[in-house]
Amino acid sequence: MKVILKADIKGVGRKDEIINASDGYARNFLLPKHLAVEANSENMSKLKSKQDANAYKKEQEKEQAKKLSDKLSKILLKIPVKAGKNGKIFGGVSSKEISELLKIEYKINIDKKKIELKETIKTLGTRTISIKLYEGITGNLKIDVISK
């Protein structure tokens, strides 16, 4: 019997996947526990429309990520910090501070976890950091750490 899974089931399949299950397993376990529905024409069309909507949504998110990447490449974010005479910073600049400054100055919301910093920035100067925006799309942001 062909069924459409409504949830991930270990060893069987993932959500929205069409599988061939034995009649007994489908009728006695999957269907009564609402883990699957029968793969008739009505349910198949519902699944198709759901998949089309998800594909459209992903395409929109990808377009927004590309636009944001272009916008980020044109920005030079100045970060004022307290620094010593030899150019060393007291403390450091973290991804959290970069995210907050982008939000305040440019009204761009970026999660601090998406900003790729190997470690906190501890010296003055200009550098380029990368930000993961979407699968396969990264944006480059120039930051200039300056002394107050």
Buried (B, 14 or more C-beta within 10 A) or exposed (E): BBBBBBBEBEEBBEEBBBBEBEEEBBBEBBBEEEBBBBBEEEBBEEBEEEEEEEEEEEEEBBEEBBEBBEEBEEBEBEBEBEBEEEEEBEEBBBBEBBBEBBEEEEEBEBEBEBBEBEEEBBEBEEEEBBBBBBEEBBBEBBBEBEEE
